[in-house]
């Protein structure tokens, strides 16, 4: 990216994770989602460790 596009600004706008659909789970329970939070943190950590600023 740096070589071909002269270090462009990149915005991460979506980072998904698969999980089974659960229509019985209430919204407040769905918002408490440590699995998804940990997944996003791991992706960001990996990107920054590999030079993404």
Gaussian input, Z-matrix of N, CA and C with variables (Angstrom, degrees):
# hf/3-21g

backbone

0 1
 N
 C     1     B1
 C     2     B2     1     A1
 N     3     B3     2     A2     1     D1
 C     4     B4     3     A3     2     D2
 C     5     B5     4     A4     3     D3
 N     6     B6     5     A5     4     D4
 C     7     B7     6     A6     5     D5
 C     8     B8     7     A7     6     D6
 N     9     B9     8     A8     7     D7
 C    10    B10     9     A9     8     D8
 C    11    B11    10    A10     9     D9
 N    12    B12    11    A11    10    D10
 C    13    B13    12    A12    11    D11
 C    14    B14    13    A13    12    D12
 N    15    B15    14    A14    13    D13
 C    16    B16    15    A15    14    D14
 C    17    B17    16    A16    15    D15
 N    18    B18    17    A17    16    D16
 C    19    B19    18    A18    17    D17
 C    20    B20    19    A19    18    D18
 N    21    B21    20    A20    19    D19
 C    22    B22    21    A21    20    D20
 C    23    B23    22    A22    21    D21
 N    24    B24    23    A23    22    D22
 C    25    B25    24    A24    23    D23
 C    26    B26    25    A25    24    D24
 N    27    B27    26    A26    25    D25
 C    28    B28    27    A27    26    D26
 C    29    B29    28    A28    27    D27
 N    30    B30    29    A29    28    D28
 C    31    B31    30    A30    29    D29
 C    32    B32    31    A31    30    D30
 N    33    B33    32    A32    31    D31
 C    34    B34    33    A33    32    D32
 C    35    B35    34    A34    33    D33
 N    36    B36    35    A35    34    D34
 C    37    B37    36    A36    35    D35
 C    38    B38    37    A37    36    D36
 N    39    B39    38    A38    37    D37
 C    40    B40    39    A39    38    D38
 C    41    B41    40    A40    39    D39
 N    42    B42    41    A41    40    D40
 C    43    B43    42    A42    41    D41
 C    44    B44    43    A43    42    D42
 N    45    B45    44    A44    43    D43
 C    46    B46    45    A45    44    D44
 C    47    B47    46    A46    45    D45
 N    48    B48    47    A47    46    D46
 C    49    B49    48    A48    47    D47
 C    50    B50    49    A49    48    D48
 N    51    B51    50    A50    49    D49
 C    52    B52    51    A51    50    D50
 C    53    B53    52    A52    51    D51
 N    54    B54    53    A53    52    D52
 C    55    B55    54    A54    53    D53
 C    56    B56    55    A55    54    D54
 N    57    B57    56    A56    55    D55
 C    58    B58    57    A57    56    D56
 C    59    B59    58    A58    57    D57
 N    60    B60    59    A59    58    D58
 C    61    B61    60    A60    59    D59
 C    62    B62    61    A61    60    D60
 N    63    B63    62    A62    61    D61
 C    64    B64    63    A63    62    D62
 C    65    B65    64    A64    63    D63
 N    66    B66    65    A65    64    D64
 C    67    B67    66    A66    65    D65
 C    68    B68    67    A67    66    D66
 N    69    B69    68    A68    67    D67
 C    70    B70    69    A69    68    D68
 C    71    B71    70    A70    69    D69
 N    72    B72    71    A71    70    D70
 C    73    B73    72    A72    71    D71
 C    74    B74    73    A73    72    D72
 N    75    B75    74    A74    73    D73
 C    76    B76    75    A75    74    D74
 C    77    B77    76    A76    75    D75
 N    78    B78    77    A77    76    D76
 C    79    B79    78    A78    77    D77
 C    80    B80    79    A79    78    D78
 N    81    B81    80    A80    79    D79
 C    82    B82    81    A81    80    D80
 C    83    B83    82    A82    81    D81
 N    84    B84    83    A83    82    D82
 C    85    B85    84    A84    83    D83
 C    86    B86    85    A85    84    D84
 N    87    B87    86    A86    85    D85
 C    88    B88    87    A87    86    D86
 C    89    B89    88    A88    87    D87
 N    90    B90    89    A89    88    D88
 C    91    B91    90    A90    89    D89
 C    92    B92    91    A91    90    D90
 N    93    B93    92    A92    91    D91
 C    94    B94    93    A93    92    D92
 C    95    B95    94    A94    93    D93
 N    96    B96    95    A95    94    D94
 C    97    B97    96    A96    95    D95
 C    98    B98    97    A97    96    D96
 N    99    B99    98    A98    97    D97
 C   100   B100    99    A99    98    D98
 C   101   B101   100   A100    99    D99
 N   102   B102   101   A101   100   D100
 C   103   B103   102   A102   101   D101
 C   104   B104   103   A103   102   D102
 N   105   B105   104   A104   103   D103
 C   106   B106   105   A105   104   D104
 C   107   B107   106   A106   105   D105
 N   108   B108   107   A107   106   D106
 C   109   B109   108   A108   107   D107
 C   110   B110   109   A109   108   D108
 N   111   B111   110   A110   109   D109
 C   112   B112   111   A111   110   D110
 C   113   B113   112   A112   111   D111
 N   114   B114   113   A113   112   D112
 C   115   B115   114   A114   113   D113
 C   116   B116   115   A115   114   D114
 N   117   B117   116   A116   115   D115
 C   118   B118   117   A117   116   D116
 C   119   B119   118   A118   117   D117
 N   120   B120   119   A119   118   D118
 C   121   B121   120   A120   119   D119
 C   122   B122   121   A121   120   D120
 N   123   B123   122   A122   121   D121
 C   124   B124   123   A123   122   D122
 C   125   B125   124   A124   123   D123
 N   126   B126   125   A125   124   D124
 C   127   B127   126   A126   125   D125
 C   128   B128   127   A127   126   D126
 N   129   B129   128   A128   127   D127
 C   130   B130   129   A129   128   D128
 C   131   B131   130   A130   129   D129
 N   132   B132   131   A131   130   D130
 C   133   B133   132   A132   131   D131
 C   134   B134   133   A133   132   D132
 N   135   B135   134   A134   133   D133
 C   136   B136   135   A135   134   D134
 C   137   B137   136   A136   135   D135
 N   138   B138   137   A137   136   D136
 C   139   B139   138   A138   137   D137
 C   140   B140   139   A139   138   D138
 N   141   B141   140   A140   139   D139
 C   142   B142   141   A141   140   D140
 C   143   B143   142   A142   141   D141
 N   144   B144   143   A143   142   D142
 C   145   B145   144   A144   143   D143
 C   146   B146   145   A145   144   D144
 N   147   B147   146   A146   145   D145
 C   148   B148   147   A147   146   D146
 C   149   B149   148   A148   147   D147
 N   150   B150   149   A149   148   D148
 C   151   B151   150   A150   149   D149
 C   152   B152   151   A151   150   D150
 N   153   B153   152   A152   151   D151
 C   154   B154   153   A153   152   D152
 C   155   B155   154   A154   153   D153
 N   156   B156   155   A155   154   D154
 C   157   B157   156   A156   155   D155
 C   158   B158   157   A157   156   D156

   B1=1.4551
   B2=1.5238
   B3=1.3319
   B4=1.4662
   B5=1.5158
   B6=1.3302
   B7=1.4674
   B8=1.5345
   B9=1.3216
   B10=1.4648
   B11=1.5267
   B12=1.3481
   B13=1.4694
   B14=1.5232
   B15=1.3313
   B16=1.4549
   B17=1.5302
   B18=1.3281
   B19=1.4609
   B20=1.5389
   B21=1.3272
   B22=1.4697
   B23=1.5239
   B24=1.3133
   B25=1.4620
   B26=1.5219
   B27=1.3213
   B28=1.4648
   B29=1.5168
   B30=1.2980
   B31=1.4582
   B32=1.5199
   B33=1.3157
   B34=1.4623
   B35=1.5165
   B36=1.3198
   B37=1.4622
   B38=1.5194
   B39=1.3234
   B40=1.4598
   B41=1.5161
   B42=1.2960
   B43=1.4533
   B44=1.5263
   B45=1.3065
   B46=1.4555
   B47=1.5153
   B48=1.3103
   B49=1.4528
   B50=1.5333
   B51=1.3050
   B52=1.4597
   B53=1.5162
   B54=1.3056
   B55=1.4588
   B56=1.5241
   B57=1.3120
   B58=1.4655
   B59=1.5262
   B60=1.3113
   B61=1.4557
   B62=1.5272
   B63=1.3235
   B64=1.4667
   B65=1.5237
   B66=1.3177
   B67=1.4644
   B68=1.5260
   B69=1.3257
   B70=1.4652
   B71=1.5264
   B72=1.3157
   B73=1.4673
   B74=1.5180
   B75=1.3187
   B76=1.4618
   B77=1.5273
   B78=1.3211
   B79=1.4555
   B80=1.5260
   B81=1.3281
   B82=1.4640
   B83=1.5349
   B84=1.3115
   B85=1.4648
   B86=1.5357
   B87=1.3158
   B88=1.4645
   B89=1.5231
   B90=1.3253
   B91=1.4599
   B92=1.5317
   B93=1.3113
   B94=1.4607
   B95=1.5193
   B96=1.3131
   B97=1.4594
   B98=1.5249
   B99=1.3320
   B100=1.4673
   B101=1.5294
   B102=1.3289
   B103=1.4666
   B104=1.5337
   B105=1.3093
   B106=1.4728
   B107=1.5349
   B108=1.3194
   B109=1.4661
   B110=1.5260
   B111=1.3263
   B112=1.4637
   B113=1.5281
   B114=1.3132
   B115=1.4604
   B116=1.5342
   B117=1.3226
   B118=1.4621
   B119=1.5261
   B120=1.3295
   B121=1.4579
   B122=1.5269
   B123=1.3308
   B124=1.4668
   B125=1.5266
   B126=1.3341
   B127=1.4669
   B128=1.5343
   B129=1.3246
   B130=1.4614
   B131=1.5255
   B132=1.3255
   B133=1.4544
   B134=1.5275
   B135=1.3274
   B136=1.4680
   B137=1.5331
   B138=1.3392
   B139=1.4698
   B140=1.5250
   B141=1.3257
   B142=1.4691
   B143=1.5334
   B144=1.3245
   B145=1.4706
   B146=1.5222
   B147=1.3313
   B148=1.4598
   B149=1.5328
   B150=1.3323
   B151=1.4507
   B152=1.5138
   B153=1.3170
   B154=1.4741
   B155=1.5112
   B156=1.3038
   B157=1.4681
   B158=1.5163
   A1=110.38
   A2=116.36
   A3=119.30
   A4=111.71
   A5=116.04
   A6=120.94
   A7=111.54
   A8=116.61
   A9=119.83
   A10=113.99
   A11=117.57
   A12=119.67
   A13=113.18
   A14=117.65
   A15=124.16
   A16=113.29
   A17=115.06
   A18=122.73
   A19=113.77
   A20=117.81
   A21=119.78
   A22=111.62
   A23=115.86
   A24=121.14
   A25=107.02
   A26=116.58
   A27=121.72
   A28=108.66
   A29=116.84
   A30=122.24
   A31=109.13
   A32=117.47
   A33=121.35
   A34=106.12
   A35=116.06
   A36=120.01
   A37=112.84
   A38=116.41
   A39=119.27
   A40=108.57
   A41=114.98
   A42=120.86
   A43=105.64
   A44=117.04
   A45=120.87
   A46=113.53
   A47=113.93
   A48=122.56
   A49=106.23
   A50=116.22
   A51=119.09
   A52=110.49
   A53=114.57
   A54=121.30
   A55=107.66
   A56=116.94
   A57=118.80
   A58=111.52
   A59=115.51
   A60=120.91
   A61=109.51
   A62=115.96
   A63=121.20
   A64=109.02
   A65=116.62
   A66=121.37
   A67=113.01
   A68=116.89
   A69=119.93
   A70=112.32
   A71=117.75
   A72=120.69
   A73=110.07
   A74=116.78
   A75=122.09
   A76=110.35
   A77=116.55
   A78=122.26
   A79=111.40
   A80=117.95
   A81=119.65
   A82=111.23
   A83=117.75
   A84=121.44
   A85=110.24
   A86=117.03
   A87=120.92
   A88=111.55
   A89=117.47
   A90=120.93
   A91=112.27
   A92=117.30
   A93=121.43
   A94=106.20
   A95=115.23
   A96=121.17
   A97=111.16
   A98=118.29
   A99=119.86
   A100=113.44
   A101=117.58
   A102=120.45
   A103=110.69
   A104=116.96
   A105=121.32
   A106=110.21
   A107=117.48
   A108=121.20
   A109=110.01
   A110=117.00
   A111=121.42
   A112=111.18
   A113=117.40
   A114=121.92
   A115=110.40
   A116=117.19
   A117=120.57
   A118=111.25
   A119=116.95
   A120=120.22
   A121=111.21
   A122=117.18
   A123=120.29
   A124=111.40
   A125=117.15
   A126=120.50
   A127=110.55
   A128=116.99
   A129=119.97
   A130=111.47
   A131=117.06
   A132=121.13
   A133=110.03
   A134=116.53
   A135=120.97
   A136=110.62
   A137=115.81
   A138=119.49
   A139=110.47
   A140=117.79
   A141=120.48
   A142=110.57
   A143=117.05
   A144=120.64
   A145=111.06
   A146=115.96
   A147=121.40
   A148=113.36
   A149=116.68
   A150=120.62
   A151=117.27
   A152=118.78
   A153=119.08
   A154=106.77
   A155=116.63
   A156=118.15
   A157=110.80
   D1=-47.39
   D2=-178.48
   D3=-60.79
   D4=-44.39
   D5=-176.82
   D6=-68.01
   D7=-46.80
   D8=-174.81
   D9=-81.08
   D10=-30.10
   D11=-172.39
   D12=-124.28
   D13=14.57
   D14=175.37
   D15=55.44
   D16=55.68
   D17=173.08
   D18=54.78
   D19=61.50
   D20=-178.11
   D21=-71.46
   D22=157.02
   D23=172.19
   D24=-77.23
   D25=129.94
   D26=179.84
   D27=-118.44
   D28=127.95
   D29=177.76
   D30=-106.95
   D31=126.59
   D32=174.29
   D33=-86.27
   D34=112.33
   D35=-175.71
   D36=-104.23
   D37=-15.47
   D38=179.45
   D39=-156.89
   D40=139.09
   D41=176.48
   D42=-146.59
   D43=105.27
   D44=-171.84
   D45=-94.69
   D46=165.63
   D47=175.37
   D48=-144.50
   D49=138.21
   D50=-179.25
   D51=-86.50
   D52=144.39
   D53=175.14
   D54=-161.10
   D55=155.40
   D56=179.95
   D57=-67.66
   D58=147.86
   D59=177.65
   D60=-74.06
   D61=136.17
   D62=-179.72
   D63=-136.46
   D64=93.16
   D65=-178.41
   D66=-70.47
   D67=-13.10
   D68=-178.67
   D69=-85.52
   D70=-15.52
   D71=-177.88
   D72=-77.59
   D73=127.77
   D74=-179.35
   D75=-71.82
   D76=158.01
   D77=-177.40
   D78=-58.60
   D79=-45.19
   D80=-178.44
   D81=-62.05
   D82=-34.76
   D83=176.88
   D84=-72.06
   D85=-38.11
   D86=-179.84
   D87=-66.84
   D88=-31.84
   D89=-179.75
   D90=-73.84
   D91=-22.07
   D92=174.38
   D93=-88.03
   D94=91.33
   D95=-167.28
   D96=-130.94
   D97=71.39
   D98=-176.67
   D99=-62.66
   D100=-29.18
   D101=178.97
   D102=-62.92
   D103=-46.93
   D104=-179.44
   D105=-68.26
   D106=-41.11
   D107=179.34
   D108=-61.09
   D109=-46.69
   D110=178.90
   D111=-61.43
   D112=-40.25
   D113=178.55
   D114=-61.02
   D115=-46.59
   D116=179.76
   D117=-64.30
   D118=-41.46
   D119=178.81
   D120=-62.35
   D121=-40.44
   D122=178.22
   D123=-63.23
   D124=-41.61
   D125=178.91
   D126=-63.43
   D127=-45.23
   D128=-179.34
   D129=-66.63
   D130=-40.34
   D131=178.26
   D132=-60.45
   D133=-46.91
   D134=-179.74
   D135=-60.36
   D136=-44.52
   D137=-178.97
   D138=-62.41
   D139=-46.08
   D140=-178.05
   D141=-68.33
   D142=-36.71
   D143=178.41
   D144=-63.38
   D145=-27.28
   D146=-178.64
   D147=-100.92
   D148=21.94
   D149=169.83
   D150=99.89
   D151=-2.94
   D152=176.67
   D153=-74.63
   D154=133.23
   D155=-176.16
   D156=-111.07

